[in-house]
């Protein structure tokens, strides 16, 4: 079975028939649910142009109400809490980081509303190096003026080196593209032992020591991807409920929109923003979707079974990040 639109797909995944149409979302939750995030920082991803602009145009409370409603999550145990932090930028598409003027408008607004910020960069193409270097210098100067630090999610080793170089106010975090593991929505269909999926390179202490020594990286970005993961010691951020499975620098969505053929991809240095209007839809039983230049699965359990997230928080996750559209 296929849905006919992204809106229909989101509604099928998240909407509950007994959801209250209005009022305080906390009225639909028990005390245990409301306490779930007491021991973890709570963050939202602003990962595309429409979210950047919507956030700038509205007061924080109005933006949050719209965000939960558009994603059919007003019933969730997150909707009653104001985020401690925004993730600004996109880990997967190099064209979805906000332009300089827009970026600093978002940063200033978040600072005024006392919301912490993490700036999210994807891989950095060669032609972008000069621009990114200048932008990091400008962000570092802003930090010096405000006397505060800003987290930077890095998703390639060149970016990690740039952040480390004489920019003491920029605190790096290891992004999803560097924190590699096997993620596939078809894994639950397969028989056999899955315990080998639970660990990856970050479970090795010598690797974590290397990251801290060479790049100053002490925080790691994770995704809830449908099976249990062993979270290592340190600072760990868990992104839910969507998890990335594939990313292409040669955008498949752009190829479909421009040529009608997914295989006729080319490097995009400029983009009219196809992902603001289009997505790639898949059979419903796969629980996956194509957004930007990537494919994403969805962990359906973690929003419904509070015990899963509770176990993550008790076992090393100190920040929960909502990824939605």
Secondary structure, 3 states (H helix, E strand, C coil): CCCCCHHHHHHHHHCCCCCCCCCCHHHHCCHHHHCCCCCCEEEEEECCHHHHHHHHHCCHHHHHHHHHHHCCCCCCCCCCCCCCEEEEECCCCCCCCCCHHHHHHHHHHHHHCCCEEEEECCCCCHHHHHHHHHHHHHHHHHHHHHCCCEEEEECCHHHHHHHHCCCCCEEEEECCCCCCCCCCCCHHHCCCCCHHHCCCHHHCHHHHHHHHHHHCCCEEEEECCCCCCCCCCCEEEEEEEEEEEEECCCCHHHHHHHHCCCCCCCCCCCCCCHHHCCCEECCHHHCEEEECCEEEEECCCCCCCHHHHHHHHHCCCCEEEEECC
